[in-house]
Amino acid sequence: MYVIRKLSGLKRTLSALAGDTSGLALIELAYSLPLLMGIGMYGAEVANVAMVKMRVNQVSMHAADNASRIGEGTLLSVKKIYENEINDLFIGAHLQAGSYVDIFEHGRIIISSLEKHSDGDQYIHWQRCKGKKTHPSSYGTAGANSPSRPINGMGPTGAKVSAPDGQAVIFVEISYDYQPLISDKFTSIRRITTHSAFNVRDRRDLTQIYNQSGSDPVASCSTYDGIT
């Protein structure tokens, strides 16, 4: 009789467990949580890539626009541009990008003045750069003998820009090494590149960039640690 009672009690216990679904949701969550977390992290990384791309693109556009407007002069004279104005432009670009992107720590901004030589060829008269990364310009470099090194405009194939007679086009390139929000395993993006171009707004002295104090730092493209 004792054995029968024990077996009967065990049967009732097993029957009760078989019909108990109170922990089912917890078990299902435990199985699905890794998948849900993976999808969530992937979505966050994709959104971060889109946000960083948009910000880098805006920085390049505003830098080109601002560089096309700078200069000192009157309505009756051509405008001169100065090294300190370009340095201020770089500071503004860094502030716009924000500390989250930190564009000079992880990228490089290249500002080029595309002009037309007297023989009709396009060339890069001068370039100024800032940023720790060693990304070179994708469309050419400037030098003391620029007119002897003509280029066929600046920009990707099929969308090249050219400078008109007696004027200049400011062309800005940015190359930025993407910094993952979570992990680079969630995205194939490693480098973000963008470019923008604006015609110089006013009559500009195209002979040179002036140094107002004589000792203003020059954002040389031959260095990779900022303005020297």
Helices and strands as residue ranges (DSSP letters): H 2-18, H 24-69, H 83-101, H 103-106, E 107-116, E 122-130, G 146-148, E 168-177, G 184-186, E 191-199
